[in-house]
Amino acid sequence: MKATGKCLFFIGLIVSSSVATAQSYRASDVSRAPNLSGLTGLLNMNLPHTMGAGMTAVGGATFADSLPGMYQDYNEVIGALRIGFSDNVELGLKTKSFNVKDLVGNTDTGLGDAEAMIKWKFREQSDSLFAMSLGLGAILPTGDENKGFREVDSLGLKFNVTAAGENALKDDGYIGLYFEGEVVAIDQMSSSSPYKEKYGKFNVGFAFPISDDNNLSFFTEFNQVLKKDIAGVVQNHTAVSPGLRYANDNLSLTVAGQSVNYTDLNTTQNRLIGQLSLGF
């Protein structure tokens, strides 16, 4: 997995040079869809693009696997709301619930923490520059603490930067390359909190259409969570996430696989993720 991650990273650097200097693609010609956080994105990662003023989308996603060292069966359901405030600002809201079976066979169900992030796209793509955005988000302690579903004690903060280059190809197609970096600070405002920590997220992805109308596309992400000290429903890991997405102005449907290597445990898990959203 580490070798795969390094390979994807260096491929990304090479491709990014060509994308950034090639003829940029018309971003308005791509039907955008939300990611698992509710914002415009691929699967896990955010993109700098926004959905547009006055537009709203609701969606849900689900996946199931096991979580090493914690659960033999782990099922997560996500609900998300995406709101466009202007042509370059959007808000994503996310809530989640869990159904789990622990290592001795006990089952439990409960809510996880709620999240919100506002994203500002401050640079449009040109023939020589990437599109870029900044994001600021919060994690709220709505999870069931007694069941181990709460990551934060008082407040979590997220700081995010994304970049995207989409290169026009023949027949009105495109190839897109995407980057995201995020820092998560958990309970840093409270010195008495037993949960306080900081960790990072790093994502690289690419996508290209496989239908003439550009509505059906293939994408792949490389995801990494690192420097996380406290084990929970979020753990240090690297992952490769290929998928297919159909998206138009009102509907998106995503089916993706994910191979996750939990770096602290040297264990790999595979999962299947389904996601549906409706815009209006």
C-alpha positions in Angstrom: 0.0 0.0 0.0 2.8 2.4 0.8 4.4 1.7 -2.6 1.1 2.3 -4.3 0.7 5.6 -2.5 4.1 6.8 -3.5 3.5 5.7 -7.1 0.2 7.6 -7.3 1.7 10.6 -5.7 4.6 10.9 -8.2 2.2 10.1 -11.1 0.1 13.0 -9.8 3.0 15.4 -9.8 3.8 14.5 -13.4 0.3 14.7 -14.7 -0.4 17.9 -12.8 2.4 19.6 -14.7 0.7 18.8 -18.0 -2.8 19.6 -16.8 -1.8 23.0 -15.3 -0.1 24.1 -18.6 -2.7 22.6 -21.0 -5.9 24.1 -22.2 -8.2 24.3 -19.2 -11.6 22.7 -19.4 -14.9 24.5 -19.0 -15.8 23.7 -15.4 -19.5 24.5 -16.1 -19.6 21.6 -18.5 -19.1 19.1 -15.7 -22.0 17.9 -13.6 -20.7 18.1 -10.0 -21.7 15.8 -7.2 -21.2 15.8 -3.4 -18.6 13.6 -1.6 -19.1 11.8 1.7 -18.8 15.1 3.6 -21.6 16.8 1.6 -19.4 19.3 -0.3 -18.6 19.1 -4.0 -16.0 16.4 -4.5 -15.1 12.9 -5.6 -15.7 10.3 -2.9 -13.8 11.2 0.3 -11.9 14.3 -1.0 -13.3 17.8 -1.6 -12.8 19.7 -4.9 -12.5 23.5 -5.2 -15.6 23.6 -7.4 -19.0 24.7 -6.0 -22.5 23.9 -7.0 -23.7 27.5 -7.7 -25.9 30.1 -6.1 -29.4 29.0 -4.9 -28.8 25.3 -5.5 -29.3 22.6 -2.9 -28.7 18.9 -2.8 -29.5 16.2 -0.2 -27.8 12.8 -0.2 -26.9 9.7 1.6 -24.2 7.0 1.6 -23.5 3.7 3.3 -20.6 1.3 3.6 -19.8 -1.8 5.7 -16.7 -3.6 6.7 -14.8 -4.3 10.0 -12.7 -2.0 12.0 -9.5 -3.7 13.2 -9.1 -3.8 17.0 -12.6 -2.4 17.6 -15.4 -4.0 15.7 -15.8 -7.3 13.8 -18.8 -5.7 11.9 -18.9 -2.0 11.2 -21.8 -0.3 9.3 -21.9 3.5 8.7 -24.8 5.5 7.2 -24.2 9.1 6.2 -26.7 11.9 5.5 -25.5 15.1 3.9 -26.9 18.5 2.8 -25.1 20.8 0.3 -26.1 24.4 -0.1 -24.8 26.9 -2.7 -24.7 30.5 -1.4 -22.9 32.1 -4.4 -21.0 31.0 -7.5 -17.9 30.3 -5.4 -19.2 29.6 -1.8 -21.0 26.5 -0.6 -21.8 24.8 2.7 -21.8 21.1 3.4 -23.5 19.5 6.4 -23.0 15.9 7.4 -24.4 13.5 10.0 -23.8 9.8 10.5 -25.0 6.8 12.4 -23.4 3.4 13.2 -24.4 -0.2 13.6 -21.6 -2.3 15.0 -20.7 -5.6 16.5 -17.8 -5.6 18.8 -15.0 -8.2 19.2 -17.0 -10.3 21.7 -20.2 -10.2 19.6 -22.2 -7.4 21.3 -24.2 -5.2 18.9 -24.9 -1.5 19.2 -26.4 1.4 17.2 -26.0 5.1 17.7 -25.3 8.5 16.2 -21.9 9.9 15.3 -20.6 13.4 15.4 -22.1 16.1 13.1 -19.9 18.1 10.8 -20.2 21.3 8.8 -17.8 23.0 6.4 -17.9 26.1 4.3 -15.8 26.3 1.2 -14.7 29.4 -0.7 -13.3 28.9 -4.2 -10.9 31.9 -4.5 -9.3 31.0 -7.9 -10.8 29.8 -11.1 -8.7 27.5 -13.4 -6.8 29.1 -16.2 -4.4 27.7 -18.8 -1.5 28.1 -16.4 -3.1 27.9 -12.9 -5.2 25.4 -10.9 -8.6 26.2 -9.5 -8.2 26.5 -5.7 -10.4 26.7 -2.6 -10.1 27.2 1.2 -12.4 25.5 3.7 -13.2 25.9 7.3 -15.2 23.3 9.2 -16.4 22.2 12.6 -17.0 18.8 14.2 -19.8 18.9 16.8 -20.0 16.4 19.7 -23.4 14.9 18.8 -22.2 11.3 18.9 -23.1 8.7 21.5 -20.2 9.0 24.0 -21.0 5.9 26.0 -21.0 3.8 22.9 -17.6 5.1 21.6 -19.1 7.0 18.6 -17.9 10.4 19.7 -14.6 11.7 18.3 -14.7 15.2 20.0 -15.3 16.2 23.6 -16.2 19.9 23.0 -15.3 21.0 19.4 -13.2 19.9 16.5 -12.0 22.3 13.8 -10.9 21.5 10.2 -8.8 23.7 7.9 -8.7 22.7 4.3 -7.1 23.6 0.9 -7.9 22.0 -2.4 -6.6 22.4 -6.0 -7.9 21.1 -9.3 -6.8 21.0 -12.9 -9.0 19.8 -15.7 -7.5 19.4 -19.1 -9.7 19.5 -22.2 -9.5 16.4 -24.4 -10.9 15.6 -27.9 -14.7 15.1 -28.3 -15.5 17.5 -25.4 -14.0 15.2 -22.8 -11.6 16.1 -20.0 -9.2 14.6 -17.5 -9.1 16.1 -14.1 -6.4 15.9 -11.4 -7.3 16.9 -7.8 -5.4 17.6 -4.6 -6.5 18.1 -1.0 -4.8 18.8 2.3 -6.6 19.1 5.6 -5.6 19.6 9.3 -8.0 18.5 12.0 -7.7 19.9 15.5 -9.8 18.0 18.1 -10.6 19.9 21.4 -7.6 22.2 21.2 -9.6 24.9 22.9 -10.0 22.9 26.1 -6.8 22.0 28.0 -8.8 19.6 30.2 -10.1 17.5 27.4 -8.7 13.9 27.4 -9.3 13.7 23.6 -7.3 16.6 22.3 -5.1 15.9 19.3 -4.2 17.1 15.8 -3.9 15.0 12.7 -3.7 15.5 8.9 -5.5 14.2 5.8 -4.0 14.1 2.3 -5.8 13.1 -0.8 -4.9 12.9 -4.5 -7.4 11.9 -7.2 -8.1 11.9 -10.9 -11.3 11.5 -13.0 -12.4 11.3 -16.6 -15.7 10.7 -18.4 -16.5 7.4 -20.1 -19.7 8.5 -21.8 -20.3 11.0 -24.6 -22.4 13.4 -22.5 -19.7 13.4 -19.7 -22.3 12.3 -17.1 -20.7 8.9 -16.4 -17.2 9.1 -15.2 -14.5 6.9 -13.7 -12.4 8.2 -10.7 -9.7 7.0 -8.4 -8.5 8.6 -5.1 -5.5 8.0 -2.9 -6.4 8.9 0.7 -4.2 9.2 3.8 -4.9 10.0 7.4 -1.7 10.5 9.4 -0.4 11.6 12.8 -3.6 10.6 14.6 -2.7 9.4 18.1 -6.0 8.4 19.6 -7.7 5.3 18.0 -11.4 5.6 17.2 -13.8 5.4 14.3 -11.1 7.5 12.5 -7.7 5.8 12.4 -4.4 6.3 10.7 -4.6 4.7 7.3 -3.8 4.8 3.6 -6.5 3.9 1.0 -7.0 3.5 -2.7 -10.6 4.2 -3.8 -11.7 3.6 -7.4 -15.3 4.2 -8.5 -17.9 5.0 -11.1 -20.2 8.0 -10.9 -23.2 9.1 -12.9 -24.1 12.7 -12.3 -26.4 15.3 -14.0 -27.8 18.5 -12.7 -30.4 16.8 -10.4 -29.1 13.3 -9.6 -25.8 11.6 -8.8 -25.1 7.9 -8.1 -21.7 6.7 -7.0 -20.5 3.1 -6.5 -16.9 2.7 -5.3 -14.6 0.2 -3.8 -11.9 1.0 -1.2 -8.9 -0.9 -0.1 -7.8 0.5 3.3 -4.5 -0.2 5.0 -4.6 0.6 8.8 -1.0 1.7 9.2 -0.8 1.3 13.0 -2.1 -2.3 12.8 -0.6 -3.4 9.5 -4.0 -4.7 8.4 -5.9 -4.2 5.1 -9.7 -4.1 4.8 -11.8 -3.8 1.6 -15.2 -2.1 1.5 -17.9 -1.2 -1.0 -19.4 2.3 -0.8 -22.7 3.4 -2.3 -23.9 7.0 -2.5 -27.0 8.8 -3.9 -27.8 12.5 -4.0 -30.7 14.6 -5.4 -30.4 18.3 -6.3 -33.1 21.0 -6.5 
